[in-house]
Amino acid sequence: MDRLYLLLKYKNTLTNRNNLSNLVPEYYKINNLSKLKSVSLKLLEFSSQAKDSLNLAKANRFLGGYYKFVSNNDSSFYYYTKAEKIYKTNKDDLNLANVLFNKGIIQYYVGDYLGSEISLKKAYFIYINSTEYDKLYGTLNQLGLVYNELKEFENSEIYHNKALLIVRKHQLQTDENQESVCYNNLGFLFLKQAKYKKGILNFELGLKKRNLIAENPILYSNLLDNLAYCRLKSNISNDLPDLFFEALNVRKRIGDYTAMVGSNIHLSEFYFYNNDLKKAVEYSQNALEIAKKSKIPLNIIAALKQASLVDKVNSSKYSEDYIRISDSLQIVERSSKDRFARIELETDELKKENTNLEEINRNILNYFMGTMLFVGLLFFMRIQRSRAREQALRQAQQRANEEIYKLIISQQNKLDEGRVMEKTRIAKELHDGVLGRMFGLRLNLDGLNKRDDDDAINERLKCLDELKIIEQDLREISHELSREKYVLVNNFVAIVNNLLEEQTKINKAKLISKIGINIDWDLLSNTTKINIYRILQETLQNINKYANAKNIKIEFKKDKKGNLILNIADDGIGFEVEKKSKGIGLKNIVTRIHESEGTIEIKSSKDKGTQIKITVPLDSKSIKI
């Protein structure tokens, strides 16, 4: 069963909409335009019903691309404009640039060159700050073509050269042969300015690409035909008219009517310059016949213009037809430009109506919220007293915790004193016991070295036994020392780690902590330790309540001046630092910092997180500057 049928059979769910969205590029690759259109329309319907702005923008973009492909410029412009508004609202810059680029091409097709310039410039300023180098190249290339039509030749040359630079810098050469495209556009620009030598140079550079005729026959035929025309205008007869015929043959194989019209017109001009009026008329008639088959007005008026120049017998008739069709074409172009302007105006008005509707809904919601707020205020007043009592209990508990913490720190100091006394004892034991016995043994062995009788041998054996005993004593002392390491983690660090561990349990935000190993915590006073601990505790509580952060970073370190630095940072919603806070949390933090003779720096802004830097002295009452 067809996958599309199954998707359309299911309900309007996000999964179904996403699947429809993924189907469109598949149909585009296999050139199935009918299903591409039907899927895009169904996606548009479902997304509109569900108010799914992401898929709604995609649906409009897909339809814009479909109508561009079938040359329905009005419909293409309409859908691209709707997609543009949605991407702009959603701040989806890259998709917005893609829509603007395609919209600019449509405007170029209908002769709205100023509108095309505006759309392409908007796309350019987005792509220039991205890594979408192929799209940047395409935008620069199209801007060069627009400025060529506007006869701003200097700007056209600048943008074509920029496109060429992007191709070379980022090695964008594919089977599209971007470098040869740039040379062809530059050559055509110089041809239009009658700078034929420069034109010839660029066309020849474009033709140097290997396998060009196999990879991109359209581009190959354009380069050949343009090179031949430049030589014709320069009175250089090299390879003429062979180049014209070679280009024409390639175009016939491709079936490109517009290009075939151009080739026949150029051949007509060639024979006219060489006074072969019969062949000049013959090729002008060929051009007119092919142009009528193509049913493209621009092809017809180009062929009529050439026919009126070389066919003196029917010149007046061709001129009349040329003027009539040209005037009609101008009216159509003006009409297209007006329709494009109306489409943009209508989408703006629709957006304004939606905004007004949203405002009405917002007012209704505000009235409802006001009523609920009044009811909530009554409820709040009833429970306020119980909250006040609860707060008093919490403050009392906090004071008790501080006292307990002071006892913990004092106990730690006593443990440290005992540890020092134990080490002093071990040092005395080594000095007075082991070293004394070693000295006695050395003297005995010294005397025994002068004797070699049996008694001396027995005495040496006794000395060896004594050395074994001393060795055992030293091993026991060594074990005591290894068990009794002096550099232990201070109780303060352990308590801080416990606090951070609790934080990871109550908040899903990723917590990264770092405590410098070069900090001598014994230098920090108990009062400062308590203040630092409470500040960290209060800050984490604020992050949990208000910040809505995804990442939290805590760092203790010692700066080069000997101060203790505490950095606390989060990527939450932030707050206005200058705005006066109604709570007492921040005031308590500032008070504790002043009590510890330290400083605090707070940096925060809306949606950019908060950074707090606290600096306190380690071993004195003032910060070292």
TORTINU-911931 format. One line per 4 residues: number of its first residue (from 1); their letters; for each residue x, y, z of C-alpha. Coordinates in nm, 2 decimals. Example, Ala and Ser with C-alpha at 12.3 -4.5 7.8 and 13.67 -1.06 7.14 Angstrom:
# residues 2
1> AS> 1.23:-0.45:0.78  1.37:-0.11:0.71 .
This chain:
# residues 625
1> MDRL> 0.00:0.00:0.00  0.13:0.35:-0.09  0.31:0.52:0.20  0.13:0.85:0.12 .
5> YLLL> -0.21:0.69:0.14  -0.13:0.55:0.49  -0.01:0.89:0.61  -0.32:1.07:0.49 .
9> KYKN> -0.53:0.80:0.65  -0.39:0.87:1.00  -0.50:1.15:1.23  -0.35:1.50:1.23 .
13> TLTN> -0.06:1.43:1.48  0.28:1.58:1.50  0.44:1.25:1.40  0.22:1.23:1.09 .
17> RNNL> 0.30:1.59:1.00  0.67:1.53:1.03  0.64:1.22:0.81  0.46:1.42:0.55 .
21> SNLV> 0.73:1.69:0.57  1.00:1.42:0.51  0.81:1.28:0.21  0.83:1.61:0.00 .
25> PEYY> 1.21:1.60:-0.06  1.18:1.23:-0.18  0.92:1.33:-0.44  1.13:1.62:-0.55 .
29> KINN> 1.43:1.39:-0.61  1.23:1.16:-0.83  1.05:1.45:-1.00  0.70:1.34:-0.90 .
33> LSKL> 0.55:1.69:-0.91  0.18:1.58:-0.87  0.25:1.40:-0.53  0.49:1.67:-0.43 .
37> KSVS> 0.20:1.92:-0.46  -0.06:1.70:-0.29  0.16:1.62:0.01  0.25:1.99:0.05 .
41> LKLL> -0.12:2.09:0.04  -0.21:1.82:0.30  0.08:1.93:0.52  -0.04:2.29:0.49 .
45> EFSS> -0.40:2.18:0.59  -0.28:1.97:0.89  -0.03:2.24:1.01  -0.29:2.52:0.98 .
49> QAKD> -0.54:2.31:1.19  -0.28:2.23:1.45  -0.11:2.57:1.45  0.22:2.40:1.39 .
53> SLNL> 0.43:2.69:1.28  0.74:2.49:1.19  0.56:2.25:0.95  0.34:2.54:0.83 .
57> AKAN> 0.65:2.73:0.72  0.78:2.41:0.55  0.45:2.35:0.36  0.45:2.71:0.23 .
61> RFLG> 0.81:2.68:0.12  0.75:2.34:-0.05  0.46:2.49:-0.24  0.66:2.80:-0.34 .
65> GYYK> 0.93:2.56:-0.48  0.66:2.36:-0.67  0.51:2.66:-0.84  0.86:2.80:-0.91 .
69> FVSN> 0.94:2.47:-1.09  0.62:2.49:-1.30  0.69:2.86:-1.38  0.37:2.98:-1.19 .
73> NDSS> 0.55:3.29:-1.06  0.25:3.45:-0.88  0.17:3.14:-0.68  0.53:3.08:-0.60 .
77> FYYY> 0.58:3.43:-0.48  0.27:3.41:-0.26  0.38:3.09:-0.08  0.74:3.20:-0.04 .
81> TKAE> 0.61:3.53:0.11  0.40:3.34:0.37  0.69:3.11:0.46  0.91:3.42:0.50 .
85> KIYK> 0.68:3.58:0.75  0.67:3.26:0.96  1.05:3.20:0.96  1.10:3.57:1.04 .
89> TNKD> 0.87:3.54:1.34  1.04:3.22:1.46  1.38:3.38:1.41  1.49:3.08:1.19 .
93> DLNL> 1.75:3.27:1.00  1.89:3.00:0.76  1.55:2.89:0.64  1.45:3.26:0.61 .
97> ANVL> 1.76:3.32:0.39  1.67:3.02:0.17  1.32:3.16:0.12  1.45:3.51:0.05 .
101> FNKG> 1.69:3.37:-0.21  1.42:3.18:-0.40  1.18:3.48:-0.37  1.45:3.70:-0.52 .
105> IIQY> 1.49:3.47:-0.82  1.11:3.48:-0.88  1.12:3.86:-0.87  1.42:3.85:-1.12 .
109> YVGD> 1.22:3.63:-1.36  0.93:3.88:-1.38  1.16:4.19:-1.41  1.11:4.32:-1.06 .
113> YLGS> 1.48:4.39:-1.02  1.46:4.63:-0.73  1.24:4.39:-0.54  1.48:4.11:-0.63 .
117> EISL> 1.78:4.31:-0.50  1.61:4.37:-0.16  1.53:4.00:-0.11  1.87:3.88:-0.22 .
121> KKAY> 2.05:4.14:0.00  1.86:4.02:0.30  1.96:3.66:0.22  2.32:3.77:0.16 .
125> FIYI> 2.35:3.93:0.51  2.24:3.61:0.67  2.45:3.37:0.46  2.77:3.58:0.50 .
129> NSTE> 2.76:3.49:0.88  2.71:3.12:0.82  2.89:2.82:0.67  2.64:2.78:0.39 .
133> YDKL> 2.90:2.87:0.13  2.72:2.72:-0.17  2.42:2.93:-0.10  2.63:3.24:-0.04 .
137> YGTL> 2.78:3.18:-0.38  2.44:3.15:-0.54  2.31:3.47:-0.38  2.62:3.67:-0.49 .
141> NQLG> 2.59:3.53:-0.84  2.22:3.62:-0.86  2.29:3.97:-0.73  2.55:4.01:-1.00 .
145> LVYN> 2.28:3.92:-1.26  2.03:4.17:-1.10  2.28:4.46:-1.11  2.35:4.37:-1.47 .
149> ELKE> 1.98:4.41:-1.56  1.97:4.74:-1.36  2.27:4.86:-1.57  2.47:4.90:-1.25 .
153> FENS> 2.77:4.73:-1.41  3.03:4.82:-1.15  2.82:4.65:-0.87  2.75:4.36:-1.10 .
157> EIYH> 3.12:4.30:-1.16  3.19:4.33:-0.78  2.93:4.06:-0.69  3.03:3.82:-0.97 .
161> NKAL> 3.40:3.85:-0.85  3.29:3.79:-0.49  3.10:3.48:-0.61  3.42:3.36:-0.79 .
165> LIVR> 3.62:3.42:-0.48  3.39:3.21:-0.27  3.40:2.92:-0.52  3.78:2.92:-0.51 .
169> KHQL> 3.82:2.98:-0.14  3.59:2.70:-0.04  3.65:2.47:-0.34  3.28:2.46:-0.44 .
173> QTDE> 3.35:2.30:-0.78  3.09:2.03:-0.85  2.93:1.90:-1.17  2.75:2.24:-1.18 .
177> NQES> 3.10:2.39:-1.27  3.05:2.70:-1.05  3.38:2.86:-1.16  3.29:2.84:-1.53 .
181> VCYN> 2.95:2.99:-1.44  3.12:3.29:-1.28  3.34:3.34:-1.59  3.04:3.32:-1.82 .
185> NLGF> 2.85:3.58:-1.61  3.16:3.81:-1.60  3.21:3.76:-1.98  2.84:3.84:-2.05 .
189> LFLK> 2.87:4.15:-1.83  3.16:4.28:-2.04  2.98:4.18:-2.36  2.69:4.40:-2.25 .
193> QAKY> 2.93:4.69:-2.20  3.10:4.63:-2.53  3.43:4.54:-2.35  3.48:4.26:-2.59 .
197> KKGI> 3.84:4.17:-2.51  3.76:4.12:-2.15  3.46:3.92:-2.25  3.66:3.69:-2.47 .
201> LNFE> 3.92:3.64:-2.19  3.65:3.53:-1.94  3.47:3.30:-2.19  3.79:3.13:-2.28 .
205> LGLK> 3.88:3.08:-1.91  3.53:2.93:-1.85  3.59:2.68:-2.14  3.92:2.56:-2.00 .
209> KRNL> 3.73:2.33:-1.75  3.77:1.97:-1.84  3.47:1.75:-1.93  3.25:2.07:-1.93 .
213> IAEN> 3.04:1.95:-2.23  2.96:1.62:-2.05  2.90:1.76:-1.70  2.71:2.08:-1.80 .
217> PILY> 2.63:2.10:-2.17  2.40:2.40:-2.13  2.68:2.60:-1.97  2.93:2.48:-2.24 .
221> SNLL> 2.70:2.59:-2.52  2.65:2.93:-2.36  3.02:2.99:-2.32  3.08:2.88:-2.69 .
225> DNLA> 2.80:3.10:-2.82  2.90:3.40:-2.61  3.26:3.37:-2.71  3.17:3.35:-3.08 .
229> YCRL> 2.94:3.66:-3.04  3.22:3.86:-2.87  3.46:3.77:-3.15  3.19:3.87:-3.41 .
233> KSNI> 3.16:4.21:-3.23  3.54:4.25:-3.22  3.57:4.17:-3.59  3.78:3.86:-3.50 .
237> SNDL> 3.69:3.58:-3.74  3.87:3.30:-3.57  3.66:2.98:-3.57  3.35:3.17:-3.70 .
241> PDLF> 3.08:3.06:-3.77  3.19:2.71:-3.65  3.16:2.81:-3.28  2.80:2.93:-3.34 .
245> FEAL> 2.71:2.60:-3.51  2.87:2.39:-3.24  2.68:2.57:-2.97  2.36:2.53:-3.18 .
249> NVRK> 2.40:2.16:-3.22  2.45:2.11:-2.84  2.14:2.31:-2.77  1.94:2.11:-3.02 .
253> RIGD> 2.04:1.79:-2.84  1.93:1.93:-2.51  1.61:2.07:-2.66  1.66:2.42:-2.51 .
257> YTAM> 1.43:2.64:-2.72  1.53:2.97:-2.57  1.90:2.89:-2.63  1.83:2.77:-2.98 .
261> VGSN> 1.65:3.10:-3.06  1.96:3.29:-2.94  2.20:3.08:-3.16  1.99:3.14:-3.47 .
265> IHLS> 1.97:3.51:-3.40  2.35:3.53:-3.36  2.40:3.33:-3.69  2.16:3.57:-3.86 .
269> EFYF> 2.37:3.86:-3.73  2.69:3.69:-3.85  2.57:3.65:-4.21  2.42:4.00:-4.21 .
273> YNND> 2.76:4.14:-4.11  2.92:3.94:-4.39  2.66:4.07:-4.64  2.50:3.72:-4.70 .
277> LKKA> 2.14:3.85:-4.67  1.98:3.53:-4.78  2.13:3.33:-4.49  2.07:3.62:-4.25 .
281> VEYS> 1.70:3.60:-4.33  1.70:3.22:-4.32  1.84:3.21:-3.97  1.61:3.49:-3.85 .
285> QNAL> 1.31:3.29:-3.98  1.45:2.98:-3.79  1.47:3.18:-3.47  1.11:3.31:-3.51 .
289> EIAK> 0.98:2.96:-3.58  1.15:2.81:-3.28  1.04:3.11:-3.06  0.67:3.06:-3.15 .
293> KSKI> 0.70:2.69:-3.06  0.84:2.78:-2.72  0.54:3.02:-2.66  0.78:3.24:-2.45 .
297> PLNI> 0.71:3.61:-2.53  1.07:3.72:-2.47  1.19:3.47:-2.73  0.93:3.59:-2.98 .
301> IAAL> 1.02:3.96:-2.95  1.39:3.89:-2.97  1.33:3.69:-3.30  1.10:3.96:-3.44 .
305> KQAS> 1.35:4.23:-3.37  1.62:4.05:-3.56  1.38:3.96:-3.85  1.28:4.33:-3.88 .
309> LVDK> 1.65:4.42:-3.92  1.75:4.17:-4.19  1.43:4.11:-4.38  1.36:4.44:-4.56 .
313> VNSS> 1.06:4.31:-4.74  0.86:4.22:-4.43  1.03:4.46:-4.19  0.73:4.68:-4.12 .
317> KYSE> 0.51:4.37:-4.03  0.78:4.24:-3.80  0.82:4.58:-3.64  0.44:4.61:-3.57 .
321> DYIR> 0.43:4.26:-3.41  0.74:4.34:-3.21  0.59:4.66:-3.07  0.25:4.50:-3.00 .
325> ISDS> 0.40:4.20:-2.81  0.66:4.41:-2.63  0.39:4.65:-2.50  0.18:4.35:-2.39 .
329> LQIV> 0.48:4.20:-2.21  0.55:4.53:-2.03  0.19:4.54:-1.91  0.22:4.18:-1.79 .
333> ERSS> 0.54:4.27:-1.60  0.39:4.57:-1.44  0.09:4.36:-1.35  0.31:4.10:-1.19 .
337> KDRF> 0.50:4.36:-0.99  0.17:4.50:-0.87  0.04:4.16:-0.77  0.36:4.09:-0.58 .
341> ARIE> 0.32:4.41:-0.39  -0.05:4.32:-0.31  0.06:3.97:-0.19  0.31:4.12:0.05 .
345> LETD> 0.05:4.38:0.17  -0.22:4.12:0.22  0.02:3.89:0.42  0.11:4.20:0.64 .
349> ELKK> -0.26:4.28:0.69  -0.33:3.92:0.78  -0.05:3.92:1.03  -0.19:4.25:1.18 .
353> ENTN> -0.54:4.09:1.21  -0.38:3.79:1.39  -0.20:4.02:1.62  -0.53:4.21:1.71 .
357> LEEI> -0.70:3.88:1.77  -0.41:3.77:2.00  -0.45:4.10:2.19  -0.82:4.04:2.24 .
361> NRNI> -0.75:3.69:2.37  -0.48:3.83:2.59  -0.72:4.09:2.74  -0.97:3.81:2.82 .
365> LNYF> -0.70:3.61:2.98  -0.59:3.92:3.18  -0.95:3.97:3.32  -0.96:3.60:3.41 .
369> MGTM> -0.62:3.61:3.58  -0.72:3.93:3.77  -1.02:3.75:3.92  -0.81:3.45:4.01 .
373> LFVG> -0.55:3.68:4.16  -0.81:3.84:4.39  -0.93:3.49:4.50  -0.57:3.39:4.55 .
377> LLFF> -0.50:3.70:4.76  -0.77:3.61:5.00  -0.63:3.26:5.04  -0.28:3.41:5.08 .
381> MRIQ> -0.39:3.63:5.36  -0.53:3.33:5.55  -0.21:3.13:5.53  0.03:3.43:5.58 .
385> RSRA> 0.05:3.39:5.96  0.13:3.02:5.94  0.41:3.10:5.69  0.55:3.37:5.92 .
389> REQA> 0.57:3.12:6.21  0.73:2.86:5.98  0.99:3.13:5.88  1.07:3.20:6.24 .
393> LRQA> 1.13:2.83:6.31  1.36:2.81:6.00  1.57:3.11:6.12  1.60:2.95:6.47 .
397> QQRA> 1.71:2.62:6.30  1.96:2.82:6.09  2.12:2.97:6.41  2.14:2.62:6.57 .
401> NEEI> 2.31:2.49:6.26  2.57:2.77:6.28  2.65:2.68:6.63  2.68:2.31:6.55 .
405> YKLI> 2.91:2.40:6.26  3.13:2.61:6.49  3.16:2.30:6.72  3.26:2.09:6.42 .
409> ISQQ> 3.53:2.33:6.32  3.66:2.35:6.68  3.67:1.97:6.70  3.86:1.97:6.38 .
413> NKLD> 4.12:2.21:6.53  4.15:1.98:6.83  4.21:1.68:6.60  4.47:1.87:6.42 .
417> EGRV> 4.65:1.96:6.75  4.64:1.59:6.86  4.78:1.49:6.52  5.07:1.73:6.56 .
421> MEKT> 5.14:1.60:6.91  5.15:1.24:6.78  5.39:1.33:6.51  5.61:1.50:6.77 .
425> RIAK> 5.61:1.18:6.98  5.70:0.97:6.68  5.99:1.21:6.60  6.12:1.19:6.95 .
429> ELHD> 6.10:0.81:6.95  6.30:0.80:6.63  6.56:1.03:6.76  6.60:0.90:7.12 .
433> GVLG> 6.53:0.53:7.06  6.62:0.41:6.71  6.90:0.65:6.64  7.06:0.59:6.98 .
437> RMFG> 7.05:0.22:6.94  7.19:0.25:6.58  7.48:0.47:6.72  7.57:0.20:6.98 .
441> LRLN> 7.57:-0.07:6.72  7.79:0.13:6.50  8.05:0.17:6.78  8.04:-0.20:6.86 .
445> LDGL> 8.09:-0.30:6.50  8.38:-0.05:6.48  8.56:-0.23:6.76  8.48:-0.58:6.63 .
449> NKRD> 8.64:-0.49:6.29  8.98:-0.51:6.47  8.92:-0.87:6.59  8.87:-1.19:6.41 .
453> DDDA> 8.84:-1.45:6.69  8.53:-1.66:6.77  8.40:-1.42:7.03  8.41:-1.14:6.77 .
457> INER> 8.21:-1.35:6.53  7.94:-1.42:6.80  7.93:-1.05:6.88  7.87:-0.96:6.51 .
461> LKCL> 7.58:-1.21:6.50  7.42:-1.04:6.80  7.46:-0.70:6.63  7.28:-0.84:6.32 .
465> DELK> 7.00:-0.96:6.54  6.97:-0.62:6.70  6.96:-0.46:6.35  6.67:-0.68:6.26 .
469> IIEQ> 6.48:-0.56:6.57  6.55:-0.20:6.48  6.43:-0.27:6.12  6.10:-0.40:6.26 .
473> DLRE> 6.06:-0.10:6.48  6.12:0.13:6.18  5.86:-0.06:5.98  5.60:-0.01:6.25 .
477> ISHE> 5.67:0.36:6.28  5.64:0.39:5.89  5.30:0.22:5.90  5.19:0.46:6.17 .
481> LSRE> 5.30:0.75:5.96  5.12:0.62:5.64  4.80:0.58:5.84  4.83:0.93:5.99 .
485> KYVL> 4.86:1.15:5.68  4.88:1.51:5.78  4.72:1.65:5.46  4.36:1.55:5.51 .
489> VNNF> 4.05:1.71:5.36  3.92:1.98:5.60  3.57:1.94:5.75  3.47:2.25:5.57 .
493> VAIV> 3.54:2.10:5.23  3.35:1.78:5.33  3.05:1.99:5.43  3.06:2.19:5.11 .
497> NNLL> 3.08:1.86:4.91  2.77:1.73:5.10  2.58:2.05:5.01  2.67:2.01:4.64 .
501> EEQT> 2.57:1.65:4.65  2.23:1.74:4.79  2.20:2.00:4.52  2.23:1.74:4.25 .
505> KINK> 1.95:1.54:4.41  1.69:1.83:4.42  1.78:2.00:4.09  1.82:1.84:3.75 .
509> AKLI> 2.06:2.11:3.63  2.41:1.98:3.55  2.64:2.09:3.84  3.02:2.13:3.78 .
513> SKIG> 3.23:2.20:4.10  3.60:2.26:4.14  3.78:2.32:4.47  4.14:2.43:4.44 .
517> INID> 4.40:2.19:4.60  4.63:2.48:4.68  4.39:2.64:4.94  4.50:2.63:5.30 .
521> WDLL> 4.16:2.61:5.47  4.32:2.64:5.82  4.40:3.00:5.74  4.03:3.08:5.70 .
525> SNTT> 3.85:3.19:6.02  3.55:2.99:6.14  3.32:3.29:6.10  3.43:3.34:5.74 .
529> KINI> 3.38:2.96:5.67  3.02:2.98:5.81  2.95:3.29:5.60  3.08:3.13:5.28 .
533> YRIL> 2.88:2.82:5.35  2.56:3.01:5.41  2.62:3.23:5.10  2.66:2.92:4.88 .
537> QETL> 2.35:2.76:5.04  2.14:3.08:4.98  2.26:3.11:4.62  2.18:2.76:4.53 .
541> QNIN> 1.83:2.80:4.68  1.78:3.11:4.46  1.89:2.92:4.16  1.65:2.63:4.24 .
545> KYAN> 1.36:2.87:4.29  1.40:3.12:4.02  1.68:3.06:3.76  1.54:2.77:3.56 .
549> AKNI> 1.90:2.69:3.48  2.04:2.39:3.29  2.40:2.43:3.40  2.55:2.54:3.73 .
553> KIEF> 2.92:2.60:3.80  3.08:2.63:4.14  3.45:2.71:4.19  3.67:2.77:4.49 .
557> KKDK> 4.02:2.90:4.41  4.31:3.11:4.55  4.42:3.41:4.34  4.78:3.52:4.30 .
561> KGNL> 4.74:3.78:4.59  4.64:3.51:4.84  4.26:3.58:4.85  3.99:3.31:4.84 .
565> ILNI> 3.77:3.34:4.53  3.42:3.18:4.51  3.27:3.18:4.16  2.90:3.08:4.12 .
569> ADDG> 2.75:3.08:3.77  2.43:2.96:3.60  2.28:2.99:3.25  1.93:3.06:3.38 .
573> IGFE> 1.68:3.34:3.31  1.89:3.60:3.50  1.75:3.92:3.67  1.80:4.29:3.67 .
577> VEKK> 2.08:4.36:3.91  2.00:4.73:3.95  1.63:4.66:4.03  1.57:4.67:4.41 .
581> SKGI> 1.50:4.32:4.54  1.20:4.27:4.78  1.35:3.96:4.94  1.61:3.94:5.22 .
585> GLKN> 1.83:3.67:5.06  2.05:3.90:4.86  2.07:4.15:5.15  2.19:3.86:5.38 .
589> IVTR> 2.45:3.76:5.13  2.59:4.12:5.12  2.58:4.14:5.50  2.78:3.82:5.54 .
593> IHES> 3.04:3.94:5.28  3.09:4.26:5.47  3.12:4.07:5.79  3.40:3.87:5.63 .
597> EGTI> 3.58:4.18:5.50  3.52:4.07:5.15  3.37:4.19:4.82  3.10:4.06:4.59 .
601> EIKS> 3.04:4.12:4.21  2.71:4.02:4.05  2.66:4.02:3.67  2.33:3.92:3.53 .
605> SKDK> 2.09:4.01:3.25  1.76:3.87:3.12  1.80:3.52:2.95  2.18:3.54:2.99 .
609> GTQI> 2.23:3.38:3.33  2.40:3.51:3.64  2.76:3.52:3.75  2.86:3.59:4.12 .
613> KITV> 3.22:3.64:4.23  3.30:3.65:4.60  3.64:3.75:4.73  3.75:3.72:5.09 .
617> PLDS> 4.09:3.73:5.26  4.24:3.39:5.36  4.48:3.50:5.64  4.40:3.87:5.72 .
621> KSIK> 4.11:4.11:5.77  4.16:4.29:5.43  4.17:4.17:5.07  4.52:4.19:4.91 .
625> I> 4.50:4.42:4.61 .
